Amino acid sequence: MRVPFRLNSSDIDATAILMTDVPMVQFGLETPAGHVVGPAEAAALGATVAAGTNMLYYRFGLPLLGGGKPAHAGVWHAVLGIGDREASAFAASVGKYAARYSVSVHAYSNVRMAANLTQSGFEPGATLVVRATLTEFGIPLAGTCKVQAELRRPDGTQTVISLAEVEPGVFETDLVANLAGVYQFRVLANGWTHRGEAFTREQLLTGVTVVGGNSPSPTTPPADHRDAFFCCLLGCLLKNEALGRFLAQHNIDTAALQRCVRVCCDARNVAPGRGLAGREGVEGPPATDVVGNLRELLSRPEFANVLRQLAGDPGY
């Protein structure tokens, strides 16, 4: 069996890959001149030949010197066959004389297609724009190519959309995404190089729309450092011995006050967790108004007298 594939003079190297469900298929390459290159000859010519589990591939630079002649542009063939020894062994083990296979060829080339998809939004009703650019050695391929996109909609329906050439070598189309879900595009290009050699290119693109997709992302409110200031202030004041004596004279339990301040300040580390729990729909610990509690403490007349006393205390 011969599977054709086309290379052109702008291609730099190529990789031909055979995948099969059973290791019984022989794989070779036929150049445009008709010379068949097997694994041993390909390796001798500098190509990479490697085998894996039910897989064999050739990776070779272009041109390839097959049969003493350089092979480059033209129609190549992947030559597949089953040898007598492999066929007999396989038929004896499974009782049939057939094998499934897949052949794919990838080329690294100076003929390039760059396709992209942009969206006006992410909710149903947004406009999807598919744009493809074809160049050869960086020069637009103008007037010699055709580009189409095979579209699969979220509901499974399919259609083919033609892209119009809006500029030299630039092709574009747009559509309204009325359904919520994934839009899959297979962009296919075929045409002729500047030397008149045929080529094909393809690329996959994906667009997505969801209900509420244009809603702004959640943000974290700016940090409020006032509670940290009050905690620092009270912590410093309560460590002062003169303040402790003054509070004791006015029947204020300094230890209880320190515990109160400690509880309020420790609550600063609980509030963010509650906010996260609220966004996730999980009930968190009760919120504590740290700033409000500390302000209430400072507003008591006893504290005002203490602060005035401390202001005139040279030992503080």
C-alpha positions in Angstrom: 0.0 0.0 0.0 1.2 3.5 -0.9 0.0 6.6 1.1 0.8 9.8 -0.7 2.0 13.1 0.9 3.4 16.2 -0.7 6.5 18.2 0.2 7.8 21.4 -1.4 11.1 23.1 -1.8 10.4 25.5 1.1 10.2 22.5 3.6 13.3 22.1 5.8 12.7 18.6 7.2 9.9 16.1 7.6 8.8 13.4 10.0 6.8 10.4 8.8 5.1 8.4 11.5 3.5 4.9 11.3 1.2 3.7 14.1 -0.3 0.2 14.0 -2.1 -2.0 16.5 0.2 -5.0 15.8 4.0 -5.0 15.0 3.6 -6.7 11.6 3.6 -3.7 9.1 6.8 -2.9 7.2 7.3 0.8 6.5 9.4 2.6 3.9 9.6 5.9 2.0 9.3 6.4 -1.7 10.8 9.6 -3.1 9.2 11.6 -6.0 11.6 9.9 -8.3 10.3 6.4 -7.3 13.2 5.2 -5.2 12.1 3.4 -2.0 14.2 4.1 1.1 14.1 1.5 3.9 15.1 1.9 7.5 18.8 0.8 7.0 19.3 3.1 4.0 17.6 6.1 5.7 19.8 5.7 8.7 22.9 5.6 6.5 21.7 8.8 4.8 21.6 10.6 8.1 17.9 10.3 8.9 16.7 9.3 12.3 14.8 6.0 12.3 13.3 4.9 15.6 10.7 2.3 16.7 8.5 2.2 19.8 5.5 0.2 20.9 3.6 -0.4 17.7 5.2 2.7 16.2 7.9 3.5 13.7 9.0 6.9 12.4 11.5 8.5 10.0 12.8 12.0 10.6 14.9 13.4 7.8 16.3 16.7 6.5 15.6 17.9 3.0 16.7 17.2 0.4 17.2 13.5 1.1 19.8 11.8 -1.1 17.8 8.7 -2.1 19.2 6.5 -4.8 22.0 8.8 -5.4 19.7 11.7 -6.4 18.5 14.5 -4.1 14.8 14.2 -3.3 12.9 17.3 -2.2 9.8 18.8 -3.7 7.0 16.6 -5.1 4.7 13.8 -4.1 6.2 11.3 -1.7 4.7 8.0 -0.6 4.7 6.0 2.6 5.1 2.4 1.4 3.4 -0.1 3.7 3.6 -3.9 3.5 3.4 -7.2 5.4 6.3 -9.6 5.0 5.7 -13.3 4.6 7.3 -14.2 7.9 5.4 -11.5 9.8 2.1 -12.4 8.1 2.5 -16.1 8.8 3.4 -15.6 12.5 0.5 -13.1 12.9 -2.1 -15.3 11.1 -1.0 -18.3 13.2 -1.5 -16.4 16.5 -4.7 -14.5 15.9 -6.2 -16.3 12.8 -6.4 -13.3 10.5 -4.3 -11.5 7.9 -4.9 -7.8 8.5 -3.7 -4.9 10.6 -5.0 -1.4 11.3 -2.6 1.5 10.8 -2.3 5.3 10.8 0.2 7.3 8.8 0.9 11.0 9.5 3.6 13.3 8.1 4.7 16.6 9.7 7.0 19.1 8.0 9.0 22.0 9.4 8.7 24.6 6.7 9.2 28.1 5.6 5.6 28.0 4.3 3.7 28.9 7.5 0.2 29.5 8.6 -0.5 31.4 11.8 -4.2 31.2 12.8 -5.8 32.8 15.9 -9.2 33.3 17.4 -10.4 36.4 19.2 -13.7 37.0 21.1 -15.7 40.2 21.7 -16.8 38.6 25.0 -17.3 35.4 26.8 -21.1 35.2 27.1 -23.6 33.8 24.4 -24.0 36.4 21.7 -20.3 37.3 21.5 -18.6 37.6 18.1 -15.8 35.1 17.3 -13.3 36.2 14.8 -11.0 33.6 13.1 -8.0 35.0 11.3 -5.2 33.1 9.4 -2.0 34.4 7.8 -0.1 32.5 5.1 3.5 33.4 4.4 6.5 31.9 2.6 9.9 33.1 3.9 7.9 35.9 5.7 6.4 37.1 2.4 2.5 36.9 2.2 1.1 34.3 -0.1 -1.4 36.5 -1.9 -4.1 35.3 -4.4 -2.9 31.7 -4.6 -4.5 30.1 -1.5 -7.9 29.0 -0.1 -8.7 28.8 3.6 -11.7 27.1 5.2 -12.7 26.4 8.8 -14.5 23.2 9.9 -16.7 24.3 12.8 -18.2 22.1 15.5 -20.7 23.9 17.7 -21.5 23.2 21.3 -24.6 21.2 20.4 -22.6 18.9 18.1 -23.8 20.4 14.7 -21.0 21.1 12.2 -20.5 23.3 9.2 -17.7 24.6 6.9 -16.9 28.3 6.8 -14.9 30.0 4.1 -12.4 32.7 5.1 -12.2 35.7 2.9 -8.8 37.1 1.9 -9.1 40.6 3.5 -5.4 41.5 2.8 -2.6 39.9 0.9 -2.1 36.5 2.5 -4.6 37.3 5.4 -7.9 35.5 5.6 -10.7 36.2 8.1 -14.2 35.3 9.0 -16.5 36.0 12.0 -19.7 34.5 13.5 -22.0 35.1 16.4 -21.7 32.5 19.2 -25.4 32.1 20.2 -24.9 29.0 22.2 -23.1 28.5 25.5 -20.2 26.0 25.3 -17.1 25.2 23.3 -16.7 26.1 19.6 -14.0 24.0 17.8 -12.4 25.2 14.6 -10.2 23.2 12.3 -8.6 25.7 10.0 -7.5 24.2 6.7 -5.4 26.0 4.0 -4.3 24.8 0.6 -2.6 26.6 -2.2 0.6 27.3 -4.2 3.9 28.6 -3.1 5.7 31.4 -5.0 7.4 28.6 -7.0 4.1 27.1 -8.0 4.4 24.1 -5.6 1.3 22.8 -3.8 1.0 22.8 0.0 -1.6 22.2 2.7 -1.7 23.4 6.3 -4.0 23.0 9.3 -4.5 24.3 12.8 -7.0 23.8 15.6 -8.6 26.7 17.5 -11.1 26.8 20.3 -13.5 29.4 21.6 -15.7 29.3 24.7 -18.8 31.1 25.9 -20.5 30.7 29.3 -23.5 32.3 30.9 -22.1 35.2 33.1 -18.7 35.0 31.4 -18.4 38.8 31.2 -18.9 39.2 35.0 -15.9 40.8 36.7 -13.6 38.6 38.6 -13.7 38.7 42.4 -11.2 41.1 44.0 -9.7 41.4 47.5 -10.6 44.6 49.3 -7.6 46.8 50.2 -6.0 46.0 53.6 -7.0 48.1 56.6 -4.0 48.6 58.9 -5.8 50.7 61.5 -6.5 47.7 63.7 -2.8 46.8 63.7 -2.0 50.3 64.9 -4.4 50.1 67.8 -3.2 46.7 68.8 0.4 48.0 68.8 -0.6 51.1 70.8 -2.5 49.2 73.5 0.1 46.5 73.8 2.8 49.1 74.4 0.7 51.0 77.0 -0.3 47.9 79.0 3.4 47.0 79.5 4.0 50.2 81.4 4.2 49.7 85.2 3.0 53.2 86.0 -0.1 52.6 83.9 -0.7 49.3 85.7 -0.6 51.1 89.1 -2.9 53.8 87.9 -5.4 51.3 86.6 -5.3 49.3 89.9 -6.0 52.5 91.8 -9.1 53.0 89.7 -10.2 49.4 90.2 -9.5 48.3 86.6 -8.3 44.7 86.3 -5.1 45.1 84.2 -4.9 41.3 83.5 -8.5 41.2 82.3 -7.8 44.3 80.1 -4.7 42.6 78.6 -6.8 39.4 77.9 -9.4 41.6 76.2 -6.8 43.3 74.0 -5.2 40.0 73.1 -8.6 38.4 72.1 -9.4 41.4 69.9 -6.0 41.5 68.2 -5.9 37.8 67.6 -9.3 38.1 65.8 -7.4 40.1 63.1 -6.1 36.7 61.8 -9.7 35.2 61.8 -11.5 37.7 59.7 -9.8 36.9 56.3 -10.7 33.2 56.8 -14.3 34.2 57.3 -14.3 36.2 54.1 -13.1 33.2 52.1 -15.7 31.0 53.8 -18.4 33.4 52.8 -17.3 33.4 49.1 -17.3 29.6 49.2 -20.8 29.4 50.8 -19.4 28.0 54.1 -20.4 29.4 57.5 -17.3 30.7 59.3 -16.7 32.0 62.8 -18.5 35.2 63.8 -16.8 38.4 62.6 -15.2 40.7 65.2 -15.2 44.5 64.8 -11.6 44.9 65.9 -11.4 48.6 65.2 -14.7 49.3 66.8 -13.8 47.4 70.0 -10.5 49.1 70.4 -12.0 52.6 69.8 -14.6 51.8 72.5 -11.8 51.0 75.0 -9.9 54.2 74.2 -13.1 56.3 74.5 -13.6 55.4 78.2 -12.9 58.3 80.7 -10.5 56.2 82.7 -8.2 55.9 79.7 -8.3 59.6 79.0 -7.1 60.2 82.5 -4.4 57.6 82.2 -3.1 59.2 79.0 -3.1 62.6 80.6 -1.2 61.2 83.6 1.3 59.5 81.3 1.9 62.7 79.4 3.2 64.3 82.6 5.1 61.3 83.9 8.9 61.8 83.2 9.5 58.1 84.0 7.4 56.9 81.1 
